[in-house]
Amino acid sequence: MSKTTKKFMKFVGRGPAATTAEPKAREPAARREAGATGYDALTVKQVLANLQGLPPADLAKLGDHERAHQNRAAVLAGIDALLGHEPWPGYDDLDVTGVRSGLDGAGRERLATVLAYERANKNRAGVLLAAQQSPGSEPGAFAV
């Protein structure tokens, strides 16, 4: 685990500096949630920059926390992509034209999911370009 990732995990309260789960369980609920407030203050860009080095179990926990609190589409898409979750069933079997068809009329959440998954897995230029230029995307909204 890189030094930056260790700092990130410590910041969110899941790293080596966080003691065992038992003392955390004895803390009042408000105090346990306070460990996540540092994470919740991070921007999407800051979170995405630190996801790569996290093990799958931590990614899953972080995804659960994100869904329960801020529910930021780009962060969730990044986590899902690193966990290998396809943007939609059968996605991996599609060629660039097939994915482009699936992006017709897509909303921001689907576009963010496709971009994150493509960057983490296949990284096909045609798909990345189509997702970034889609009418549902805002200029620079998905830049990482």
Residue, then its C-alpha position, 0 to 999 in steps of 0.5 A: m500500500s502506498k504512503t498516500t493510500k495509507k494517509f488516505m485510509k488513516f484520514v477516513g479512519r480505516g487505516p493502521a492508525a485506527t486501532t481495532a474495530e472493538p474500541k470503535a464499536r464502543e464509541p458513541a454513534a456520533r463519534r463513530e460518524a465523526g471519523a467519516t466527516g473528514y472523508d465527507a469533506l473531500t472533493v470527488k477529485q481527492v477521493l478518486a485520486n486515492l481509490q486505486g490502492l485500496p483493497p476490495a473490502d475497503l472499496a466496498k465499505l467506502g462505497d456503502h458509506e458513499r451511498a448512505h451519505q453523499n451518493r456522488a455518482a463519480v465516486l460510486a462509479g470509480i469504486d464500482a469500476l475498480l471492483g469490476h462491476e460492469p456499467w450494465p449487463g453484457y457491457d464487456d461483450l460490446d464493441v465501441t459501437g455497441v457501447r455508443s448505442g447504449l450511451d444514447g440519451a444517457g444521464r450523468e450517472r450512466l456516463a460517469t459509470v462508463l467513463a470510470y469503468e472504461r478508464a479502469n478496464k478497457n480504456r477504449a478511446g472511442v468509448l471515452l470520447a463518446a461518453q465525454q462528448s455526450p449531450g448529458s455530460e457537462p464540459g470537464a465534469f468527468a475530468v480526472 
